[in-house]
Every structure is written in structure tokens, then in C-alpha cells.
Amino acid sequence: MILNVSGRTDIVAFYSDWFIKRYEQGFVDVRNPFYPNQVSRIYFNDVDAIVFCTKNPLPIVSYLPKIKQAIIFHITITPYHKDIEPNVIPKGHVIDGIKKISKIVGSEYTYVRYDPIIINHRYNIEYHLKAFDKMCHLLKGYVKHIIVSFVDDYKNVDKHKSDLQIQTLTEEDYKKIGKSFSQSAKKCGMTVQTCAEEHDLTEYGFIKEDCISPTLAFKLTHKTNFKIWKERPCHCVSMVDIGVYNSCLHFCKYCYANYDERKVKENNQLHNPNSSLLVGNLNENDIIKVRKS
């Protein structure tokens, strides 16, 4: 089993203490978001690898020596300001965190996500080209792989469309991004790729790869029995997410996992550091089943 920590919320940034407490206790419970009385219990002895997804890796750095499983990080760093990412820490601190993580888990397993690309009057194509090039130079030697994506029309994006003012990219825009990003990454000894994107940028120098491919999963775990993630239009291996939607306090205006700020605050208040669940506690009517894969 590969654990995703987490695509539904930023556990590393806001709930690292809880996660490590669960790790030390040996198991974590995850409530089914569609059938609330169904709870999956995951024992860490059944976990082969952990994928940490975060915008702020700093809170978990000191805990990493406790984790015995294979680890890979997907750290998102984007060039936006508070108008789009109200509560993300300063990007210089994120860079420092990436460097610290790289020294612990290795540059091969420290992925950066430049994700998502939003084009508007403030963040135009030239702005992104310069920001990406600067990021590559700052992370040279610490990162080998960068994953790029473009903003999607999620519920939260539509909610904030007046703030985001998203402009539709032209084929020429994709070409500029493809060529410039590829050159910047190559100069700094990095690869750059997309995952599950409609536009194929390989002709401009992007590599064709998935975020967590079967090859990478084997490299991490030495196992080949991982299923492909059917719910997604890619060939990534299936992972088990232990997060909860609407519980991330970054409040990024493009987020797919947050779409109700009131609910986010409510869920955060319901977080109990001593609970086996990220949000709330177990109830007597809950049906708990051990998940092995």
C-alpha cells in the first residue's frame, strides 16, 4: 500500500503532529467521504511507502527520522501572492524547506510541483517564465523532477473567477511555456513533465511520465502489485488518501479539495490531535474495516 498524505488537504502543513502521533500509535482511521459511517483502518505495518504532498514541508522535517517506510515528497511551489494564496508561507521559506527535505530523502525523491499555472493580467506568460527559471536556479542540486499543471475549472475556481480573472491559453502560449520551462529545467539538471494534462508538451522538451508511475512505485517498494488509479485520467498507481476535504487552511483560490471556507473552519475546530481520525472522533455506529491495499 502507498499512502497519500494528502491530496485532500495539507496534512504536513497543518496536522503533522497528529500524523506522527498516529504513526507512533501504529494505525490511522479514514472516514469514507461518501459513506460517513464507513471507516477504513490502516495499519502502518501494511504501508510500503508514503507520498507527502504539501505547500509547506517544514513542520514534518524533524519527524522524518522516525518514519521507516520509503518516502517521496511532492512539494508545491507557485509564484502567486496573497491575492490567490492567502495563507501560504513565504516562498523563500518553502525553498528552504525543499532543500532540507532533499538532504534527508534525496533529490531523486523530492519532486516540485509548479501547480497550477494561472494566466491573468498580473500573472502573465512572461511572469511565469521568469518565476520558473528563478525557481530552477534556486533549487539546482536539490531537485531532479518538476511536475507542471494548468488550472482546471473546479467548483472553487468558479467561485473565485472574479478574483482569478483566468485567461485562456493559446497554442502559442503552450509553446512558449513548453520551450522555456524545458530549457530552464535542463540547464539546472532537472526534468519537467505534466501529468494527466490534455496538452502534450513533449515536443518542446517535457518528458512523458506519471506522478507516481509503476516504475517509481517499484523503485520505492520493490513491489509490482500496485493497481493503476482508475479514477484519474493518467497511469499513476493507486494510493490511499488519509486526508479530509475542506480542512486545509491555506485557502488557495484555485484548490479542488477546498470549496467551502465555513466548512474548513468547522472541520479545523473538530480536529482532535488525539483522535485516530483527522477530523472528529469515532462514533458507536461507525463500521470499521481494516484496509490492506
BALOBA-773006 format. One record per residue: residue in one letter; x, y, z of N, C-alpha, C in turn. Coordinates in Angstrom, 1 decimal, m for minus. Each point is the difference from the previous one (the first is absolute). Layout:
BEGIN
residuo  nc1  nc2  nc3  cac1  cac2  cac3  cc1  cc2  cc3
A  X  Y  Z  X  Y  Z  X  Y  Z
...
END
This chain:
BEGIN
residuo  nc1  nc2  nc3  cac1  cac2  cac3  cc1  cc2  cc3
M  0.8  m1.2  0.0  m0.8  1.2  0.0  0.9  1.3  0.0
I  m0.4  0.9  m0.8  0.7  1.3  0.0  m1.0  1.0  0.6
L  0.4  0.7  1.0  m0.8  1.0  0.7  0.2  1.4  m0.6
N  m1.1  0.7  m0.3  0.0  1.4  m0.5  m0.3  0.9  1.2
V  1.0  0.8  0.3  m0.2  0.9  1.2  0.3  1.5  m0.4
S  m0.9  0.7  m0.7  m1.3  m0.5  m0.4  m0.5  0.9  m1.2
G  m0.8  m0.6  m0.9  m0.5  0.8  m1.1  m1.3  0.8  0.4
R  m0.6  m0.4  1.1  m1.2  0.7  0.5  0.2  1.2  0.9
T  1.2  0.0  0.6  0.3  1.1  0.9  1.5  0.1  0.2
D  0.5  1.0  0.6  1.4  0.1  0.3  0.3  m0.5  1.4
I  0.1  m1.3  0.2  0.3  m0.5  1.3  1.3  0.4  0.5
V  1.0  0.0  m0.9  1.4  0.4  0.4  0.0  1.4  0.6
A  m0.6  1.0  m0.7  0.0  1.3  0.5  m0.8  0.3  1.3
F  m1.1  m0.7  0.1  m0.9  0.4  1.1  m0.2  m1.1  1.1
Y  0.3  m1.3  m0.4  m0.3  m1.1  0.9  1.1  m1.0  0.2
S  1.2  0.5  m0.1  1.2  m0.9  0.1  0.1  m0.7  1.4
D  m0.3  0.7  1.0  0.0  m0.5  1.4  m1.0  m1.2  0.1
W  m1.2  0.2  m0.5  m1.0  m1.1  0.0  0.5  m1.2  m0.8
F  0.6  0.3  m1.2  0.4  m1.2  m0.8  1.1  m0.8  0.7
I  1.0  0.7  0.6  1.0  m0.8  0.6  m0.5  m0.7  1.3
K  m1.0  0.6  0.6  m0.6  m0.7  1.2  m0.7  m1.3  m0.5
R  m0.7  0.1  m1.2  m0.6  m1.2  m0.6  1.0  m1.0  m0.4
Y  1.1  0.5  m0.5  1.1  m0.9  m0.4  0.6  m0.8  1.2
E  0.2  0.7  1.0  0.5  m0.6  1.3  m1.0  m1.0  0.6
Q  m1.3  0.3  m0.2  m1.1  m0.9  0.5  m0.1  m1.2  m0.9
G  0.5  0.1  m1.2  0.0  m1.2  m0.9  m1.2  m0.1  m1.0
F  m0.9  0.9  0.1  m1.2  0.0  m1.0  m0.6  1.3  m0.1
V  m0.8  0.2  m1.1  m0.8  1.2  m0.2  m1.3  m0.4  m0.6
D  m1.0  0.7  0.4  m1.4  m0.2  m0.5  m0.4  1.1  m1.0
V  m0.7  m0.5  m1.1  m0.4  1.0  m1.0  m1.5  m0.2  m0.3
R  m0.8  1.0  0.2  m1.4  0.0  m0.2  m0.3  0.1  m1.5
N  m0.9  m0.9  m0.5  m0.3  0.1  m1.4  m0.8  1.3  m0.3
P  0.5  0.8  m0.9  m0.7  1.3  m0.3  m1.4  m0.1  m0.5
F  m0.3  m1.2  m0.6  m1.3  m0.2  m0.6  m1.0  m0.8  0.8
Y  0.6  m0.8  0.9  m0.8  m0.8  0.9  0.6  0.1  1.4
P  m0.4  1.1  0.7  0.6  0.5  1.3  0.2  m1.1  1.1
N  m0.9  m1.0  0.0  0.1  m1.0  1.1  1.0  m1.1  m0.3
Q  0.5  0.0  m1.2  1.1  m0.9  m0.4  1.3  0.5  0.3
V  0.8  m0.7  0.7  1.3  0.5  0.4  1.1  m1.1  m0.4
S  1.0  0.5  m0.7  1.1  m1.0  m0.3  1.1  0.2  1.1
R  0.5  m1.1  0.5  1.1  0.0  0.9  1.2  m0.5  m0.7
I  1.1  0.9  0.0  1.2  m0.3  m0.7  1.1  m0.2  1.1
Y  0.6  m1.2  0.0  1.2  m0.2  0.8  1.2  0.3  m0.7
F  0.9  0.7  0.6  1.2  0.5  m0.7  0.9  m1.2  m0.3
N  m0.1  m1.1  0.6  0.7  m1.2  m0.4  m0.4  m0.5  m1.4
D  m1.1  0.4  m0.4  m0.5  m0.4  m1.4  0.4  1.1  m1.0
V  0.6  1.0  0.4  0.4  1.1  m0.9  1.4  m0.2  m0.5
D  0.2  0.0  m1.4  1.3  m0.1  m0.6  0.7  1.3  m0.2
A  m0.7  1.0  m0.3  0.6  1.3  m0.3  m1.0  1.1  0.3
I  0.5  1.2  0.3  m0.8  1.2  0.3  0.3  1.1  m1.0
V  m1.0  0.6  m0.6  0.2  1.1  m0.9  m0.6  1.2  0.8
F  0.9  0.9  0.4  m0.4  1.3  0.7  m0.2  1.1  m1.1
C  m1.2  0.5  0.0  m0.4  1.1  m0.9  m0.2  1.3  0.8
T  0.7  1.1  m0.2  m0.1  1.1  0.8  0.5  1.3  m0.6
K  m0.5  1.1  0.5  0.5  1.3  m0.3  1.0  0.6  1.0
N  0.1  m0.8  1.1  0.9  0.4  1.1  0.6  m1.2  0.7
P  1.2  m0.5  m0.4  0.5  m1.2  0.5  0.7  0.2  1.4
L  0.2  1.2  0.4  0.8  0.3  1.2  m0.5  m0.7  1.3
P  m1.4  m0.1  0.3  m0.4  m0.6  1.2  0.4  m1.5  0.2
I  0.2  m0.7  m1.1  0.3  m1.4  0.2  1.5  m0.4  m0.1
V  0.8  1.0  m0.2  1.4  m0.3  m0.2  0.6  m0.8  1.2
S  m0.2  0.5  1.2  0.6  m0.6  1.1  m0.5  m1.4  0.3
Y  m1.2  m0.3  m0.5  m0.6  m1.3  0.2  0.4  m1.1  m0.9
L  0.6  0.4  m1.1  0.3  m1.0  m1.1  0.9  m1.2  0.4
P  1.0  0.2  0.9  0.8  m1.1  0.5  m0.8  m1.2  0.6
K  m1.3  0.3  0.5  m0.8  m1.0  0.6  m0.7  m0.9  m1.0
I  m0.1  0.5  m1.2  m0.7  m0.8  m1.0  0.9  m1.0  m0.7
K  m0.5  m1.2  0.0  0.9  m1.1  m0.5  m0.4  m0.4  m1.5
Q  m1.2  0.4  m0.4  m0.4  m0.3  m1.4  0.8  0.9  m1.0
A  0.0  m0.4  m1.2  0.5  0.8  m1.1  m0.8  1.3  m0.1
I  0.6  1.1  m0.3  m0.6  1.3  0.0  0.3  0.7  m1.3
I  m1.1  0.7  m0.5  0.2  0.9  m1.1  m0.8  1.3  0.3
F  0.5  1.1  m0.4  m0.7  1.3  0.2  m0.4  0.6  m1.3
H  m1.2  0.5  0.0  m0.5  0.9  m1.1  m0.3  1.3  0.6
I  0.9  1.0  m0.2  m0.1  1.3  0.7  m0.4  1.0  m1.1
T  m1.1  0.6  0.3  m0.5  1.0  m1.0  0.6  1.4  0.3
I  0.5  0.6  m1.0  0.5  1.4  0.1  m0.5  0.8  m1.2
T  m0.7  1.0  0.2  m0.6  0.8  m1.1  0.4  1.5  0.3
P  0.0  0.8  m1.1  0.4  1.4  0.2  m1.0  1.0  0.4
Y  m1.1  m0.5  0.5  m1.2  0.9  0.3  0.2  0.7  1.4
H  m0.8  1.1  0.2  0.1  0.8  1.2  m1.3  m0.3  0.8
K  m0.3  0.8  1.0  m1.1  m0.2  0.9  m1.3  0.2  m0.7
D  m0.1  0.6  m1.2  m1.2  0.1  m0.7  m0.6  m1.3  m0.4
I  0.9  m1.0  m0.2  m0.4  m1.3  m0.5  0.2  m1.1  1.1
E  1.1  0.2  0.7  0.4  m1.0  1.1  0.1  0.7  1.3
P  m1.1  0.3  0.7  0.0  0.9  1.2  0.9  m0.5  1.1
N  0.1  m1.3  0.3  0.7  m0.5  1.2  1.2  m0.8  m0.3
V  0.5  0.0  m1.2  1.2  m0.8  m0.3  1.2  0.8  0.5
I  1.0  m0.7  0.6  1.1  0.7  0.6  0.9  0.6  m1.1
P  0.8  1.0  0.4  0.9  0.6  m1.1  0.8  m1.0  m0.8
K  0.1  0.2  m1.3  0.5  m1.0  m0.8  1.5  m0.3  0.3
G  0.7  1.0  0.5  1.4  m0.2  0.5  0.1  m1.1  1.0
H  m1.0  0.0  0.9  m0.1  m1.1  1.1  m0.3  m1.4  m0.6
V  m0.8  0.0  m1.1  m0.3  m1.2  m0.7  1.2  m0.6  m0.6
I  0.8  0.9  m0.7  1.3  m0.4  m0.6  0.9  m0.6  1.1
D  0.1  0.7  1.1  0.8  m0.5  1.1  m0.4  m1.4  0.4
G  m1.4  m0.2  0.1  m0.5  m1.3  0.4  0.3  m1.1  m1.0
I  m0.1  0.4  m1.3  0.4  m1.0  m1.0  1.4  m0.4  0.1
K  0.9  0.9  0.3  1.4  m0.3  0.1  0.2  m1.0  1.2
K  m0.6  0.3  1.1  0.1  m0.9  1.2  m0.5  m1.4  m0.3
I  m1.2  m0.1  m0.7  m0.6  m1.3  m0.3  0.9  m0.7  m1.0
S  0.6  0.7  m1.0  0.9  m0.7  m0.9  1.2  m0.6  0.6
K  0.5  0.7  1.0  1.2  m0.6  0.7  m0.3  m1.2  0.8
I  m1.3  m0.2  0.4  m0.4  m1.1  0.8  m0.4  m1.2  m0.9
V  m0.9  0.2  m1.0  m0.6  m1.1  m0.8  0.7  m0.1  m1.3
G  0.8  1.0  m0.4  0.7  0.0  m1.3  m0.7  0.8  m1.1
S  0.8  0.5  m0.9  m0.6  0.9  m1.0  m0.8  m0.9  m1.0
E  0.2  m1.3  m0.1  m0.7  m0.8  m0.9  m1.5  m0.2  0.5
Y  m0.2  0.2  1.3  m1.3  m0.2  0.6  m0.6  1.3  0.5
T  0.5  1.1  m0.5  m0.5  1.3  0.4  m0.5  0.7  m1.3
Y  m1.3  m0.2  m0.2  m0.6  0.5  m1.2  m0.6  1.4  0.3
V  0.1  0.9  m0.9  m0.6  1.3  0.1  m1.2  0.1  m1.0
R  m1.1  0.5  0.5  m1.2  0.2  m0.9  m0.2  1.5  m0.2
Y  0.2  0.4  m1.2  m0.4  1.4  m0.4  m1.4  m0.1  m0.5
D  m0.9  0.2  0.9  m1.4  m0.5  m0.2  m1.0  0.7  0.8
P  m1.0  0.7  m0.6  m0.2  0.0  m1.5  0.5  1.3  m0.6
I  0.1  0.0  m1.3  0.3  1.3  m0.7  m1.3  0.7  m0.3
I  0.0  1.2  0.5  m1.2  0.9  m0.2  0.5  1.2  m0.8
I  m0.6  0.4  m1.1  0.4  1.1  m0.8  m1.1  1.1  0.2
N  0.4  1.2  0.4  m0.9  1.1  0.0  0.8  1.3  m0.1
H  m0.6  1.1  0.2  0.7  1.3  m0.3  1.2  0.2  0.9
R  0.0  m0.5  1.2  1.1  0.1  1.0  1.1  m1.1  m0.2
Y  m0.5  m1.2  m0.2  0.9  m1.1  m0.2  0.0  m0.5  m1.5
N  0.6  0.8  m0.8  0.0  m0.3  m1.4  1.1  m1.0  m0.4
I  0.1  m0.3  m1.3  0.9  m1.1  m0.4  1.5  0.4  0.4
E  0.4  1.2  m0.3  1.3  0.4  0.3  0.3  m0.1  1.5
Y  m0.9  0.3  0.8  0.1  m0.1  1.5  0.3  m1.4  0.3
H  m0.7  m1.0  m0.5  0.2  m1.4  0.3  1.4  m0.5  m0.5
L  0.3  0.5  m1.2  1.3  m0.5  m0.6  1.2  0.4  0.9
K  m0.1  1.3  0.5  1.1  0.5  0.9  m0.1  m0.7  1.4
A  m1.2  m0.2  0.5  m0.1  m0.6  1.3  0.5  m1.5  0.0
F  m0.4  m0.7  m1.1  0.5  m1.4  m0.1  1.5  m0.1  m0.1
D  0.5  0.9  m0.8  1.5  0.0  m0.2  0.7  0.3  1.3
K  m0.5  0.9  0.7  0.6  0.4  1.3  m0.1  m1.2  1.0
M  m1.1  m0.6  0.0  m0.2  m1.2  0.9  0.9  m1.1  m0.3
C  0.2  m0.3  m1.3  1.0  m1.0  m0.4  1.4  0.2  0.5
H  0.4  1.3  m0.1  1.4  0.3  0.4  0.1  0.0  1.5
L  m1.0  0.4  0.7  0.0  m0.1  1.5  0.1  m1.4  0.5
L  m0.6  m0.9  m0.7  m0.1  m1.4  0.4  1.0  m1.0  m0.7
K  0.9  0.6  m0.7  1.0  m0.8  m0.8  0.8  m0.9  1.0
G  0.0  m1.3  m0.3  0.7  m0.9  0.9  m0.8  m0.6  1.1
Y  m1.2  0.6  0.2  m0.9  m0.5  1.1  m1.2  m0.8  m0.6
V  m0.3  0.3  m1.2  m1.2  m0.6  m0.7  0.4  m0.5  m1.4
K  m0.6  m1.2  m0.3  0.2  m0.5  m1.4  m1.2  0.0  m0.8
H  m1.2  0.1  0.6  m1.2  m0.2  m0.8  m1.0  1.1  0.4
I  m0.6  0.6  m1.1  m1.0  1.1  0.2  m1.3  m0.5  m0.7
I  m1.1  0.1  0.6  m1.3  m0.3  m0.6  m0.8  1.3  m0.2
V  m0.5  0.2  m1.2  m0.7  1.2  m0.3  m1.5  m0.4  m0.3
S  m0.9  0.9  0.4  m1.4  m0.2  m0.4  m0.6  1.4  m0.2
F  m1.2  m0.1  m0.7  m0.7  1.3  m0.3  m1.3  0.0  0.7
V  m0.5  1.1  0.3  m1.2  0.1  0.9  m1.2  m0.6  m0.7
D  m0.8  m0.7  0.8  m1.2  m0.7  m0.4  m1.2  0.8  0.5
D  m1.1  m0.3  m0.6  m1.3  0.8  0.3  m0.7  m0.8  1.2
Y  0.6  0.1  1.1  m0.6  m0.6  1.2  m1.1  0.9  0.6
K  m0.8  m0.5  0.9  m1.0  0.7  0.7  0.5  1.3  0.6
N  1.2  m0.2  0.7  0.6  1.1  0.7  0.5  1.1  m1.0
V  0.5  m0.5  m1.1  0.5  1.0  m1.0  m1.1  0.8  m0.5
D  m1.2  m0.6  m0.3  m1.1  0.7  m0.5  m0.5  1.0  1.1
K  0.1  m0.4  1.2  m0.4  0.9  1.1  0.8  1.3  0.1
H  1.3  m0.1  m0.4  0.9  1.1  0.1  0.4  0.5  m1.4
K  m0.8  m0.2  m1.0  0.3  0.4  m1.3  0.3  1.5  m0.1
S  m0.8  0.8  0.8  0.2  1.5  m0.1  1.4  0.4  0.5
D  0.5  m0.8  1.0  1.3  0.3  0.5  1.1  m0.5  m0.9
L  m0.2  m1.2  m0.5  1.0  m0.7  m0.8  0.2  0.6  m1.4
Q  m1.1  0.4  m0.6  0.0  0.6  m1.4  0.8  m0.8  m0.9
I  m0.2  m1.3  m0.1  0.8  m0.9  m0.8  m0.2  0.2  m1.5
Q  1.1  0.1  m0.7  0.1  0.1  m1.4  0.2  m1.3  m0.6
T  m0.6  m0.3  m1.1  0.1  m1.3  m0.7  1.4  0.0  m0.8
L  0.7  m1.0  0.2  1.3  m0.1  m0.7  m0.2  m0.4  m1.5
T  0.9  0.6  m0.8  0.0  m0.3  m1.4  1.0  m1.1  m0.3
E  0.1  m0.5  m1.2  1.0  m1.0  m0.3  1.4  0.6  0.0
E  0.0  1.3  m0.3  1.3  0.7  0.1  0.5  0.1  1.4
D  m1.0  0.2  0.9  0.4  0.1  1.5  0.5  m1.3  0.4
Y  m0.6  m1.1  m0.3  0.5  m1.3  0.4  1.4  m0.3  m0.6
K  0.2  0.5  m1.2  1.3  m0.2  m0.6  1.1  0.8  0.7
K  m0.3  1.2  0.4  0.9  0.9  0.8  0.4  m0.7  1.3
I  m1.1  m0.4  0.7  0.2  m0.7  1.3  0.8  m1.3  m0.2
G  m0.3  m0.8  m0.9  0.7  m1.2  m0.3  1.4  0.1  m0.2
K  0.4  0.9  m1.0  1.4  0.3  m0.3  0.8  0.6  1.1
S  m0.6  1.0  0.6  0.7  0.8  1.1  0.2  m0.9  1.2
F  m1.0  m0.6  0.5  0.1  m0.9  1.1  1.0  m1.1  m0.2
S  m0.1  m0.6  m1.1  0.9  m1.1  m0.4  1.5  0.4  0.1
Q  0.3  1.2  m0.6  1.3  0.6  0.0  0.5  0.3  1.4
S  m0.9  0.6  0.8  0.4  0.4  1.4  0.3  m1.3  0.8
A  m0.8  m1.0  m0.1  0.2  m1.2  0.8  1.2  m0.7  m0.5
K  0.2  m0.1  m1.3  1.2  m0.7  m0.5  1.3  0.6  0.5
K  0.1  1.4  0.0  1.2  0.7  0.4  0.3  m0.3  1.4
C  m1.0  m0.4  0.8  0.2  m0.2  1.5  0.0  m1.5  0.3
G  0.1  m0.9  m1.0  0.1  m1.4  0.2  m1.3  m0.6  0.5
M  m1.1  0.5  m0.5  m1.4  m0.5  0.4  m0.8  m0.4  m1.2
T  m0.9  m0.9  0.2  m1.0  m0.3  m1.0  m1.3  0.8  0.3
V  m0.8  0.2  m1.0  m1.3  0.6  0.3  m1.1  m0.8  m0.8
Q  m1.1  m0.1  0.6  m1.1  m0.9  m0.6  m1.3  0.5  0.4
T  m1.0  m0.4  m0.7  m1.4  0.2  0.5  m0.5  m1.4  0.4
C  m1.2  0.0  0.6  m0.7  m1.3  0.3  m1.5  0.2  m0.2
A  m0.6  m0.8  m0.8  m1.4  0.0  m0.3  m0.5  1.4  m0.6
E  0.9  0.6  m0.8  m0.4  1.2  m0.7  m0.3  m0.2  m1.4
E  m1.0  0.7  m0.6  m0.4  m0.1  m1.3  1.1  0.3  m1.0
H  0.8  1.1  0.3  1.0  0.4  m0.9  1.3  m0.8  0.2
D  0.5  m0.5  m1.1  1.2  m0.8  0.0  1.2  1.0  m0.3
L  0.8  0.2  0.9  1.1  0.9  m0.1  1.4  m0.7  m0.3
T  m0.1  m1.3  m0.3  1.3  m0.7  m0.2  0.8  0.5  m1.2
E  m0.7  0.5  m1.0  0.7  0.5  m1.2  0.9  1.2  0.4
Y  m0.3  0.6  1.1  0.8  1.2  0.4  1.1  m0.4  1.1
G  0.1  m1.2  0.4  1.0  m0.4  0.9  m0.5  m0.6  1.3
F  m1.3  0.0  0.2  m0.6  m0.6  1.2  0.2  m1.6  m0.1
I  0.1  m0.7  1.1  0.0  m1.4  m0.1  m1.4  m0.5  0.2
K  m0.2  m1.2  m0.5  m1.4  m0.7  0.2  0.1  m0.9  1.2
E  m0.6  0.3  1.1  0.0  m0.8  1.2  m1.2  0.3  0.8
D  m0.3  m0.9  1.0  m1.1  0.2  0.9  0.6  0.4  1.4
C  m0.8  0.6  0.8  0.5  0.5  1.3  0.5  m1.2  0.8
I  m0.7  m1.0  0.2  0.4  m1.2  0.7  m0.2  m1.2  m0.9
S  1.0  m0.2  m0.9  m0.2  m1.0  m1.0  0.3  m1.4  0.6
P  m0.4  m1.1  m0.7  0.3  m1.3  0.5  1.5  m0.3  0.2
T  0.8  0.7  m0.9  1.5  m0.1  0.1  0.5  0.6  1.3
L  m0.5  1.2  0.3  0.4  0.7  1.2  m0.5  m0.8  1.2
A  m1.2  m0.5  0.0  m0.5  m0.8  1.1  0.8  m1.2  0.3
F  0.5  m0.7  m1.1  0.9  m1.1  0.2  1.3  0.4  0.6
K  0.5  1.2  m0.5  1.3  0.5  0.6  m0.1  0.3  1.5
L  m1.2  0.5  0.4  m0.2  0.3  1.4  m0.2  m1.2  0.9
T  m0.7  m1.0  m0.6  m0.5  m1.1  0.9  0.5  m1.4  m0.4
H  0.6  m0.1  m1.2  0.4  m1.3  m0.6  m1.2  m1.0  m0.1
K  m1.2  0.6  m0.3  m1.2  m0.8  m0.2  m0.6  0.4  m1.3
T  m0.8  m0.9  m0.6  m0.6  0.3  m1.3  m1.5  m0.2  0.0
N  m0.6  m0.2  1.1  m1.4  m0.4  0.1  m0.9  1.3  0.2
F  0.5  1.1  m0.4  m0.9  1.2  0.2  m0.9  0.2  m1.2
K  m1.3  0.3  0.3  m1.0  0.3  m1.1  0.2  1.4  m0.5
I  m0.5  0.2  m1.3  0.0  1.3  m0.6  m1.2  0.7  0.6
W  0.2  1.3  0.2  m1.1  0.9  0.5  m1.1  0.2  m1.0
K  m1.1  m0.8  0.0  m1.0  0.1  m1.0  m0.8  1.3  0.0
E  m0.1  0.6  1.2  m0.8  1.2  0.2  0.7  1.2  m0.7
R  1.2  m0.1  m0.5  0.7  1.1  m0.5  0.5  m0.2  m1.5
P  0.0  1.0  m0.8  0.4  m0.2  m1.4  1.5  0.0  m0.2
C  0.7  m0.9  0.8  1.4  m0.1  m0.1  0.4  m1.5  0.3
H  1.2  m0.3  0.1  0.4  m1.4  0.3  0.8  m0.1  1.3
C  m0.3  0.9  0.9  0.6  0.0  1.3  m0.6  m1.3  0.8
V  0.8  m0.5  0.9  m0.5  m1.1  0.8  m1.0  0.5  1.0
S  m0.8  m0.9  0.5  m1.1  0.4  0.9  0.7  0.2  1.4
M  m0.5  1.0  0.7  0.5  0.3  1.3  m1.2  0.2  1.0
V  0.3  m0.1  1.2  m1.1  0.1  1.1  0.2  1.4  0.6
D  m1.0  0.8  m0.1  0.1  1.4  0.5  m0.6  0.0  1.4
I  0.7  0.6  1.0  m0.5  0.0  1.4  m0.5  1.4  0.3
G  m0.2  0.9  m0.9  m0.4  1.4  0.2  m1.5  0.1  0.1
V  m0.4  1.3  0.2  m1.4  0.3  0.1  m0.2  1.3  m0.9
Y  m1.0  0.0  m0.9  m0.3  1.1  m0.8  m0.5  1.2  1.0
N  0.3  1.2  m0.5  m0.4  1.2  0.8  0.6  0.0  1.4
S  1.3  m0.2  0.0  0.7  0.1  1.3  1.3  0.7  m0.1
C  0.3  0.6  m1.1  1.3  0.6  m0.2  m0.1  1.5  0.2
L  0.8  0.6  0.8  m0.1  1.4  0.4  0.8  0.9  m1.0
H  0.6  m0.5  m1.0  0.7  0.9  m1.0  m1.0  0.9  m0.8
F  m1.2  m0.5  m0.2  m1.1  0.7  m0.7  0.4  0.5  m1.4
C  0.8  m0.8  m0.7  0.4  0.4  m1.3  m1.3  0.0  m0.9
K  m0.1  1.0  m0.9  m1.2  0.3  m0.7  m0.2  m0.9  m1.2
Y  1.0  m0.9  m0.3  m0.1  m0.9  m1.1  m0.2  m1.4  0.4
C  m0.1  m0.3  1.3  0.1  m1.3  0.6  m1.2  m0.9  m0.4
Y  0.2  m1.2  m0.3  m1.0  m1.0  m0.3  m0.6  m0.6  1.3
A  0.8  m0.1  1.0  m0.4  m0.7  1.3  m0.7  0.9  1.0
N  0.1  1.3  m0.2  m0.7  0.9  0.9  m1.0  0.8  m0.9
Y  m1.2  0.1  0.5  m1.0  0.8  m0.8  m1.0  0.6  1.0
D  0.2  m0.1  1.3  m0.9  0.6  1.0  0.8  0.4  1.2
E  0.4  1.3  0.0  0.8  0.5  1.1  m0.6  m0.1  1.4
R  m1.3  0.1  0.1  m0.7  m0.2  1.2  0.2  m1.4  0.5
K  m0.1  m1.0  m0.9  0.2  m1.4  0.3  1.4  m0.3  0.4
V  1.0  0.7  m0.6  1.4  m0.2  0.3  0.2  0.4  1.5
K  m0.5  1.2  0.3  0.2  0.4  1.4  m0.7  m0.9  1.0
E  m1.2  m0.5  m0.4  m0.7  m0.9  0.9  0.8  m1.3  0.2
N  0.5  m0.6  m1.1  0.8  m1.2  0.0  1.2  0.2  0.9
N  0.7  1.1  m0.2  1.2  0.3  0.8  m0.3  0.0  1.5
Q  m1.2  0.6  0.3  m0.4  0.0  1.4  m0.3  m1.4  0.6
L  m0.4  m0.9  m0.9  m0.4  m1.3  0.4  1.3  m0.9  0.0
H  1.1  0.5  m0.4  1.2  m0.8  0.0  0.4  m0.3  1.5
N  0.2  m1.2  0.3  0.5  m0.4  1.3  1.3  m0.7  m0.1
P  1.1  0.6  0.5  1.4  m0.6  m0.2  0.1  m1.4  0.5
N  m0.9  m0.4  0.9  0.1  m1.3  0.6  m0.9  m1.0  m0.7
S  m0.8  0.4  m1.0  m1.0  m0.9  m0.7  0.8  m0.8  m1.0
S  m0.6  m1.2  m0.3  0.6  m0.8  m1.1  m0.4  0.6  m1.4
L  m1.1  0.9  0.0  m0.4  0.6  m1.2  0.6  1.4  m0.1
L  0.2  0.5  m1.2  0.5  1.4  m0.2  m1.0  1.0  0.5
V  m1.3  m0.2  m0.3  m1.1  0.9  0.4  m1.0  m0.8  0.8
G  m0.3  0.5  1.2  m1.0  m0.7  0.9  0.5  m1.2  0.7
N  m0.9  m0.8  0.5  0.3  m1.2  0.7  m0.9  m1.2  m0.4
L  0.4  m1.2  0.3  m0.8  m1.1  m0.3  m1.3  0.0  0.7
N  m1.0  m0.5  m0.6  m1.4  m0.1  0.6  m0.3  m1.5  0.2
E  m1.0  m0.2  0.8  m0.4  m1.4  0.3  m0.6  m0.7  m1.2
N  m0.5  0.8  m0.9  m0.7  m0.6  m1.2  1.0  m0.2  m1.2
D  1.3  0.4  0.2  0.9  m0.2  m1.1  0.4  m1.4  m0.2
I  0.1  m0.4  m1.3  0.4  m1.3  m0.4  1.5  0.1  m0.4
I  0.8  m0.7  0.8  1.5  0.1  m0.3  0.5  m1.2  m0.7
K  0.6  0.2  m1.1  0.6  m1.2  m0.7  1.5  0.3  m0.3
V  0.8  m1.0  0.2  1.4  0.1  m0.2  0.3  0.0  m1.5
R  0.7  1.0  m0.5  0.4  0.1  m1.4  1.4  m0.5  m0.2
K  0.2  m0.9  m0.9  1.3  m0.6  m0.3  0.7  0.6  m1.3
S  m0.9  0.5  m0.9  0.6  0.5  m1.3  m0.9  1.1  m0.5
END
